[in-house]
Amino acid sequence: MPLKTDLELAAITLPLDVVLETIGAAKGKLTPETAALLKVEVSYVLASLTRLENEVVNAIFRDAFE
């Protein structure tokens, strides 16, 4: 079952990573408020995942908000 769990987690986190990468690539095309709102939404979803290790969530937050 670990593989199934890993795949389920990847199915959730991969689209969120795409959103974060898109925010980074769209510098200057998004207002700072829009970029911040998207990051907050991604953060909210990540924080709600009980199977995701806290260190992973913290690393994603640091990367997204630097």
Backbone as JSON Lines, residues from 0, in Angstrom:
{"i":0,"aa":"M","n":[0.78,-1.22,0.0],"ca":[0.0,0.0,0.0],"c":[0.83,1.28,0.0]}
{"i":1,"aa":"P","n":[2.09,1.26,0.41],"ca":[2.84,2.52,0.4],"c":[2.9,3.16,-0.98]}
{"i":2,"aa":"L","n":[3.02,2.35,-2.03],"ca":[3.08,2.91,-3.37],"c":[1.78,3.63,-3.71]}
{"i":3,"aa":"K","n":[0.66,3.04,-3.37],"ca":[-0.63,3.68,-3.64],"c":[-0.73,5.0,-2.89]}
{"i":4,"aa":"T","n":[-0.31,5.0,-1.64],"ca":[-0.33,6.23,-0.85],"c":[0.58,7.28,-1.46]}
{"i":5,"aa":"D","n":[1.77,6.88,-1.88],"ca":[2.7,7.82,-2.52],"c":[2.11,8.39,-3.8]}
{"i":6,"aa":"L","n":[1.46,7.55,-4.58],"ca":[0.85,8.02,-5.82],"c":[-0.3,8.98,-5.55]}
{"i":7,"aa":"E","n":[-1.1,8.68,-4.54],"ca":[-2.19,9.59,-4.18],"c":[-1.65,10.94,-3.74]}
{"i":8,"aa":"L","n":[-0.6,10.91,-2.95],"ca":[0.02,12.15,-2.48],"c":[0.61,12.94,-3.64]}
{"i":9,"aa":"A","n":[1.26,12.25,-4.56],"ca":[1.82,12.9,-5.74],"c":[0.73,13.52,-6.6]}
{"i":10,"aa":"A","n":[-0.41,12.85,-6.69],"ca":[-1.52,13.37,-7.49],"c":[-2.05,14.68,-6.92]}
{"i":11,"aa":"I","n":[-1.89,14.86,-5.62],"ca":[-2.34,16.1,-4.98],"c":[-1.25,17.17,-5.05]}
{"i":12,"aa":"T","n":[-0.02,16.79,-4.75],"ca":[1.04,17.8,-4.64],"c":[1.61,18.26,-5.97]}
{"i":13,"aa":"L","n":[1.59,17.42,-6.99],"ca":[2.15,17.82,-8.28],"c":[1.42,19.02,-8.88]}
{"i":14,"aa":"P","n":[0.08,19.02,-8.93],"ca":[-0.58,20.23,-9.46],"c":[-0.28,21.48,-8.64]}
{"i":15,"aa":"L","n":[-0.1,21.31,-7.33],"ca":[0.23,22.47,-6.49],"c":[1.62,22.99,-6.84]}
{"i":16,"aa":"D","n":[2.54,22.08,-7.12],"ca":[3.89,22.48,-7.52],"c":[3.84,23.22,-8.85]}
{"i":17,"aa":"V","n":[2.99,22.78,-9.75],"ca":[2.83,23.47,-11.04],"c":[2.33,24.89,-10.81]}
{"i":18,"aa":"V","n":[1.4,25.06,-9.89],"ca":[0.9,26.41,-9.58],"c":[2.03,27.29,-9.07]}
{"i":19,"aa":"L","n":[2.84,26.75,-8.15],"ca":[3.95,27.53,-7.61],"c":[4.97,27.87,-8.68]}
{"i":20,"aa":"E","n":[5.27,26.94,-9.57],"ca":[6.21,27.2,-10.67],"c":[5.65,28.26,-11.62]}
{"i":21,"aa":"T","n":[4.35,28.21,-11.86],"ca":[3.7,29.19,-12.74],"c":[3.78,30.58,-12.13]}
{"i":22,"aa":"I","n":[3.58,30.66,-10.83],"ca":[3.69,31.95,-10.15],"c":[5.1,32.51,-10.33]}
{"i":23,"aa":"G","n":[6.1,31.66,-10.15],"ca":[7.48,32.1,-10.31],"c":[7.79,32.53,-11.73]}
{"i":24,"aa":"A","n":[7.25,31.83,-12.71],"ca":[7.51,32.15,-14.11],"c":[6.76,33.39,-14.57]}
{"i":25,"aa":"A","n":[5.7,33.74,-13.88],"ca":[4.86,34.87,-14.29],"c":[5.24,36.17,-13.6]}
{"i":26,"aa":"K","n":[6.46,36.24,-13.09],"ca":[6.88,37.47,-12.39],"c":[6.62,38.69,-13.27]}
{"i":27,"aa":"G","n":[5.99,39.66,-12.69],"ca":[5.68,40.88,-13.42],"c":[4.36,40.83,-14.17]}
{"i":28,"aa":"K","n":[3.83,39.64,-14.37],"ca":[2.56,39.52,-15.08],"c":[1.38,39.36,-14.12]}
{"i":29,"aa":"L","n":[1.68,38.93,-12.9],"ca":[0.66,38.83,-11.86],"c":[0.88,39.97,-10.88]}
{"i":30,"aa":"T","n":[-0.2,40.49,-10.35],"ca":[-0.03,41.48,-9.29],"c":[0.53,40.76,-8.07]}
{"i":31,"aa":"P","n":[1.25,41.47,-7.22],"ca":[1.76,40.83,-6.01],"c":[0.65,40.22,-5.16]}
{"i":32,"aa":"E","n":[-0.51,40.88,-5.16],"ca":[-1.64,40.36,-4.39],"c":[-2.13,39.03,-4.94]}
{"i":33,"aa":"T","n":[-2.21,38.91,-6.26],"ca":[-2.65,37.66,-6.89],"c":[-1.66,36.54,-6.61]}
{"i":34,"aa":"A","n":[-0.38,36.83,-6.75],"ca":[0.64,35.81,-6.47],"c":[0.57,35.36,-5.02]}
{"i":35,"aa":"A","n":[0.41,36.31,-4.1],"ca":[0.31,35.97,-2.69],"c":[-0.93,35.14,-2.41]}
{"i":36,"aa":"L","n":[-2.04,35.49,-3.02],"ca":[-3.28,34.74,-2.82],"c":[-3.14,33.3,-3.32]}
{"i":37,"aa":"L","n":[-2.52,33.12,-4.47],"ca":[-2.3,31.77,-4.99],"c":[-1.41,30.97,-4.05]}
{"i":38,"aa":"K","n":[-0.37,31.6,-3.53],"ca":[0.53,30.9,-2.6],"c":[-0.2,30.53,-1.32]}
{"i":39,"aa":"V","n":[-1.06,31.41,-0.84],"ca":[-1.84,31.11,0.36],"c":[-2.76,29.93,0.11]}
{"i":40,"aa":"E","n":[-3.4,29.89,-1.04],"ca":[-4.29,28.77,-1.37],"c":[-3.52,27.46,-1.43]}
{"i":41,"aa":"V","n":[-2.35,27.47,-2.06],"ca":[-1.52,26.27,-2.11],"c":[-1.11,25.86,-0.7]}
{"i":42,"aa":"S","n":[-0.72,26.83,0.1],"ca":[-0.31,26.55,1.47],"c":[-1.44,25.93,2.27]}
{"i":43,"aa":"Y","n":[-2.64,26.43,2.07],"ca":[-3.81,25.9,2.78],"c":[-4.04,24.44,2.43]}
{"i":44,"aa":"V","n":[-3.96,24.11,1.16],"ca":[-4.16,22.72,0.73],"c":[-3.06,21.84,1.29]}
{"i":45,"aa":"L","n":[-1.82,22.28,1.21],"ca":[-0.7,21.48,1.73],"c":[-0.83,21.26,3.23]}
{"i":46,"aa":"A","n":[-1.22,22.29,3.94],"ca":[-1.34,22.17,5.4],"c":[-2.46,21.21,5.79]}
{"i":47,"aa":"S","n":[-3.43,21.02,4.91],"ca":[-4.55,20.13,5.24],"c":[-4.23,18.66,4.98]}
{"i":48,"aa":"L","n":[-3.1,18.37,4.35],"ca":[-2.74,16.98,4.07],"c":[-2.11,16.36,5.3]}
{"i":49,"aa":"T","n":[-2.82,15.42,5.89],"ca":[-2.33,14.81,7.14],"c":[-1.17,13.87,6.89]}
{"i":50,"aa":"R","n":[-1.05,13.34,5.69],"ca":[0.01,12.37,5.4],"c":[1.33,13.04,5.03]}
{"i":51,"aa":"L","n":[1.31,14.32,4.84],"ca":[2.51,15.03,4.42],"c":[3.32,15.42,5.65]}
{"i":52,"aa":"E","n":[4.59,15.06,5.65],"ca":[5.47,15.35,6.78],"c":[5.6,16.87,6.97]}
{"i":53,"aa":"N","n":[5.66,17.3,8.21],"ca":[5.8,18.73,8.51],"c":[7.04,19.33,7.88]}
{"i":54,"aa":"E","n":[8.14,18.56,7.84],"ca":[9.37,19.09,7.25],"c":[9.19,19.38,5.76]}
{"i":55,"aa":"V","n":[8.41,18.53,5.1],"ca":[8.15,18.72,3.67],"c":[7.32,19.98,3.47]}
{"i":56,"aa":"V","n":[6.27,20.13,4.26],"ca":[5.42,21.32,4.15],"c":[6.24,22.58,4.42]}
{"i":57,"aa":"N","n":[7.05,22.55,5.46],"ca":[7.88,23.72,5.79],"c":[8.86,24.05,4.67]}
{"i":58,"aa":"A","n":[9.45,23.03,4.06],"ca":[10.38,23.25,2.95],"c":[9.67,23.88,1.76]}
{"i":59,"aa":"I","n":[8.46,23.4,1.47],"ca":[7.69,23.96,0.36],"c":[7.33,25.41,0.66]}
{"i":60,"aa":"F","n":[6.9,25.7,1.9],"ca":[6.56,27.07,2.28],"c":[7.76,27.99,2.13]}
{"i":61,"aa":"R","n":[8.92,27.56,2.64],"ca":[10.13,28.39,2.55],"c":[10.47,28.68,1.09]}
{"i":62,"aa":"D","n":[10.4,27.65,0.26],"ca":[10.72,27.82,-1.16],"c":[9.73,28.75,-1.84]}
{"i":63,"aa":"A","n":[8.46,28.61,-1.51],"ca":[7.42,29.41,-2.16],"c":[7.45,30.87,-1.75]}
{"i":64,"aa":"F","n":[7.78,31.13,-0.5],"ca":[7.68,32.5,0.0],"c":[9.0,33.25,0.05]}
{"i":65,"aa":"E","n":[10.08,32.67,-0.45],"ca":[11.35,33.39,-0.49],"c":[11.43,34.26,-1.71]}
